[in-house]
Amino acid sequence: MRVPENVILTALSRGGCIRTFWRASASTAGRQIPCIPDGYTLVSADERDETILNHTDFLSVADRLTEAEKWERVVGR
């Protein structure tokens, strides 16, 4: 189910952020990640609420976004 643009933009204007994630098997760890992430999450400013966004949801607001921070975390080893 689509998340409306206004819901995404409202959450972002209130201090929320969009996080991307990639999944990789242990055998492919350390290789370059693909250009298109496996998913996106819209996280509220207090990090209590998290909404999964699909690629279409993200693209609907992508041209209005600015990358403010980039970080990586490897989990599940």
N, C-alpha and C positions, 0 to 999 in steps of 0.2 A: 504494500500500500504506500502510495506516495506521501511524502511529507511536504505540505505547502511551503512555497518560498517565504511567505510572510512569517511563518512559524520559525523557520531557520534564521531569517534575518533578525527577528525579534530576540531570539536567544543569543545571537551573536552581539547585538547591540547592548545586551544586558551583561556582557562580559564572558559569555560562553565561547567555546572554540570547536573547531572541527578537527578531529584526529583521524589519520589514515592508518591502516594496518595492512601488512603483508604476511602471508603464511608461507613457510618454507620447511621442507624436511631437513633433518640434521645433515643429510648428505649434500644438500645444496647450500647450506649455511656458509656465509662468507662470499658468496657470489653476488654479482650486481643484481639489485632488485628490479622487477619489471616496472615499466612506465605507468601502468594502470594498477592501482592498489586493489587488494581483495575486498576492501570495504572502508567505510567511513563511519565515524560516530560523532554525533553532535552532543557535546558535553556542556552541562550548565556551569555557570561561574563557580558555584559551590561544590561542583563535581558530584552532586547527589543524583542528578538525573542524567541518563545517557540514552540517546535514541540512535538506532542503527539507520544510516542513510544508504540508499542504493546509488549507483553511479549517476542515474538520471537526476535524482534529488540534488546531488553535488553539482552537476553541470548546470542546473537551473540558477545557481548563485555564484558559480566559479568566477565569472568575469567581474564580480563585485568584491572579491576577497583579496587579502594581502597576506603573504606568508610572513608571520611575525617571529616565529621560533621554529627551529628544527632540532629534533633530538631522536635518538634511537634507543631502544631497549630490547634486548634479546631475552625471551622467556622460554621456559620449557626444556631446558637442557638437562 
